[in-house]
């Protein structure tokens, strides 16, 4: 197991996390760092975390998903939105940021037992520090039903990337509407990503979002572990 620091972040490298995670976890418990990223030479499996080995109420675990621009664009097909679904633009940066925070607050309330107590304050600090990202917002009968935001980042732990900072599709949509909206979101991302890789992070307990990323061809690049107060 290799361990090093990169820009104040603790990085682990293992041959196969699926075999070595108990060794990693034992070492991580002794570290003073609260946050680390672990990379594996072999494909990381989502169900690793659900083998009753890692307490998700003690650790926050996030999967970092990745896909190359070439592979992602090859999966994208131009789809027209249903006639009752429209593209919406916010009137101001404040309106955009308030809606972003609203969505994150809904997420926090759904998973309050698995997220750190400072989750929303961290979200607010993040959104206030950012300029308004490239985004897509969709409405149905003047009600927002989908939202995705895209940011560019350079020199991160996982390299230069287009980063999906939030993605949400309302469960109130009918099955066929959801399918068409999902296809349009994929198309929108494919024509708006500028760098060579598209990435996004998903909490280990959020199986629904994991399935979304897997279904459209993403693979886990690394796993982020946090030791935070819950």
Buried (B, 14 or more C-beta within 10 A) or exposed (E): EEBEEEEEBBBBBBEEBBEBBEEBBEEBEEBEEEBBBBBBEEEBEBEBBEEEEBEBEEBBBBBBBBBEBEBBBEEBEEBEBBEEBBEBEBEEEEEBBEBBBEBBBEBBEEBEEBBBEEBBEEBBEEBEEBEBBBBBBBBBEEEBBBBBBBBEBEEBBBBBBBBBBBBBBBEEBEEEBBEBBBBBBBBBBBEBBEBEBBBBBBBBBBEEBBEBBBEBBBBBBBBBBEBBEB
